[in-house]
């Protein structure tokens, strides 16, 4: 058997006894009544800006650049939607139109027609699923060179 090593106790200095006792506490003064809430202070007026010195003459203006051919914004482009109707089957309809442009029995035929119309108008064709969620988007806007 191995012998257990003796545990050393750390030497701590003993606390010295207090020599003097504290004097008795003075009686406290009565608490002051709660102060009335103050009105909110208005912000100080802003100092007026100093007068600006006269503007320096500018350098000659550069000639205006030639306008670039930009694609129409998304709101201005024509959008053709392919949706399913129980009464008429797959319909191709322009978003702003009331009546469909064409109706088809098969979805691929309707998608092909919508793509052709969007290509010609440089617009967009959006294909929807039976549940009404978007399946595909085809964008035929003018592309930058």
C-alpha positions as MATLAB code, in Angstrom:
seq = 'XXXXXXXXXXXXXXXXXXXXXXXXXXXXXXXXXXXXXXXXXXXXXXXXXXXXXXXXXXXXXXXXXXXXXXXXXXXXXXXXXXXXXXXXXXXXXXXXXXXXXXXXXXXXXXXXXXXXXXXXXXXXXXXXXXXXXXXXXXXXXXXXX';
ca = [
       0.000    0.000    0.000;
       1.045    3.492   -0.760;
       1.372    5.919    2.069;
      -0.845    9.007    1.915;
       1.035   12.258    1.748;
       0.349   14.725    4.529;
      -1.735   17.721    3.449;
      -0.107   21.066    4.120;
      -2.247   23.767    5.605;
      -1.696   27.226    4.248;
      -0.580   29.759    6.762;
      -3.200   32.504    7.005;
      -2.626   35.522    9.197;
      -5.218   35.807   11.910;
      -7.490   38.854   11.847;
      -6.625   41.500   14.403;
      -9.343   42.411   16.893;
     -10.871   45.861   16.451;
      -9.780   48.310   19.036;
     -12.374   51.080   18.698;
     -16.118   50.810   18.381;
     -17.926   53.065   15.909;
     -19.802   56.022   17.387;
     -23.608   55.879   17.364;
     -25.194   56.968   14.096;
     -26.776   60.418   13.975;
     -30.529   60.508   13.545;
     -31.450   61.087    9.921;
     -33.301   64.170    8.767;
     -36.843   63.809    7.491;
     -37.151   62.884    3.828;
     -37.987   65.712    1.460;
     -41.372   65.570   -0.269;
     -41.283   64.287   -3.871;
     -40.515   67.035   -6.336;
     -43.222   68.044   -8.816;
     -42.578   66.842  -12.365;
     -40.944   69.547  -14.405;
     -42.276   70.663  -17.743;
     -40.216   69.539  -20.708;
     -37.648   72.079  -21.735;
     -38.028   73.395  -25.266;
     -34.999   72.877  -27.489;
     -32.911   75.943  -28.034;
     -33.414   77.759  -31.313;
     -30.902   76.801  -33.970;
     -28.423   79.494  -34.871;
     -28.954   80.860  -38.338;
     -26.493   79.848  -40.983;
     -23.978   82.412  -42.098;
     -24.315   83.862  -45.554;
     -22.437   81.820  -48.128;
     -19.751   83.511  -50.188;
     -20.436   84.048  -53.874;
     -20.140   80.874  -55.933;
     -16.988   80.372  -57.948;
     -17.398   80.201  -61.716;
     -17.683   76.596  -62.874;
     -15.622   74.939  -65.535;
     -17.203   74.447  -68.935;
     -19.967   71.868  -68.966;
     -19.231   68.577  -70.671;
     -21.266   67.786  -73.757;
     -24.239   65.543  -73.072;
     -23.642   61.871  -73.767;
     -25.680   60.192  -76.472;
     -28.811   58.583  -75.063;
     -28.565   54.828  -74.804;
     -31.265   52.441  -75.878;
     -32.627   51.248  -72.554;
     -34.986   48.389  -71.891;
     -38.444   49.455  -70.833;
     -39.115   49.303  -67.098;
     -40.876   46.156  -65.910;
     -44.178   48.003  -65.493;
     -44.138   49.298  -69.093;
     -43.300   45.956  -70.727;
     -46.049   43.660  -71.915;
     -46.500   40.554  -69.820;
     -48.219   37.487  -71.235;
     -49.561   34.952  -68.750;
     -50.338   31.286  -69.371;
     -53.059   30.100  -66.949;
     -55.464   27.200  -66.749;
     -59.207   27.747  -66.962;
     -61.697   24.908  -66.360;
     -63.985   26.278  -69.028;
     -61.447   26.968  -71.789;
     -58.257   25.051  -70.955;
     -54.850   26.777  -71.117;
     -55.196   30.468  -71.930;
     -52.657   33.050  -73.083;
     -53.618   36.480  -71.842;
     -51.884   39.846  -71.695;
     -51.888   41.088  -68.088;
     -53.761   44.312  -68.876;
     -56.300   42.683  -71.249;
     -59.761   41.546  -70.204;
     -60.133   38.681  -72.693;
     -57.546   35.973  -73.436;
     -55.559   36.234  -76.671;
     -55.710   32.467  -77.314;
     -56.864   29.190  -75.739;
     -55.257   25.763  -76.080;
     -56.036   22.217  -74.984;
     -52.376   21.461  -74.188;
     -50.046   23.531  -72.026;
     -46.927   23.311  -74.276;
     -48.895   24.860  -77.143;
     -50.005   27.769  -74.930;
     -46.448   28.300  -73.630;
     -45.046   28.379  -77.167;
     -47.644   30.991  -78.208;
     -46.939   33.153  -75.122;
     -43.185   33.017  -75.792;
     -43.728   34.060  -79.421;
     -45.933   37.001  -78.401;
     -43.469   38.111  -75.683;
     -40.522   37.870  -78.098;
     -42.275   40.040  -80.675;
     -43.253   42.671  -78.067;
     -39.895   42.431  -76.206;
     -41.871   41.618  -73.097;
     -42.195   38.779  -70.657;
     -44.008   35.415  -70.604;
     -45.103   34.002  -67.244;
     -46.261   30.384  -66.984;
     -48.458   29.326  -64.059;
     -49.121   25.859  -62.614;
     -52.595   24.409  -62.087;
     -52.541   25.600  -58.440;
     -51.822   29.199  -59.512;
     -48.151   29.370  -58.484;
     -45.555   30.633  -60.960;
     -43.745   27.836  -62.779;
     -41.500   29.769  -65.222;
     -40.673   33.293  -66.365;
     -39.240   34.093  -69.761;
     -37.912   37.625  -70.243;
     -37.376   38.901  -73.777;
     -36.439   42.528  -73.015;
     -33.782   44.191  -75.194;
     -30.443   42.899  -73.950;
     -27.423   45.165  -73.432;
     -24.555   44.678  -75.861;
];
